């Protein structure tokens, strides 16, 4: 499941960057898509980072 979450976070990040570039190019509704992707991606990356830190701490204790 961790791999699926990481892939989804990467895809949403890429789509968010593409929508930001499109918004800067003049397509105005893409700013909203960038905002929506940020709202979804930031908690996803935070959760992935917490799982990574937890995994590293478990392996150091063993």
QUINOR-V36279 format. One line per field, one symbol per residue. ss: DSSP state (A for helix, B for strand, O for the rest). burial: b if it has 9 or more other C-alpha atoms within 8 Angstrom, else e. Layout:
ss: ???
burial: ???
This chain:
ss: OAAAAAAAAAAAAAAAAAAAAAAAOOOOOAAAAAAAAAAAAAAAAAAAAAAAAAAAAAAAAO
burial: eeeebbeebeebbebbbebbebbeeeeeebbebbbebbeebeebbeebeeeeeeeeeeeeee
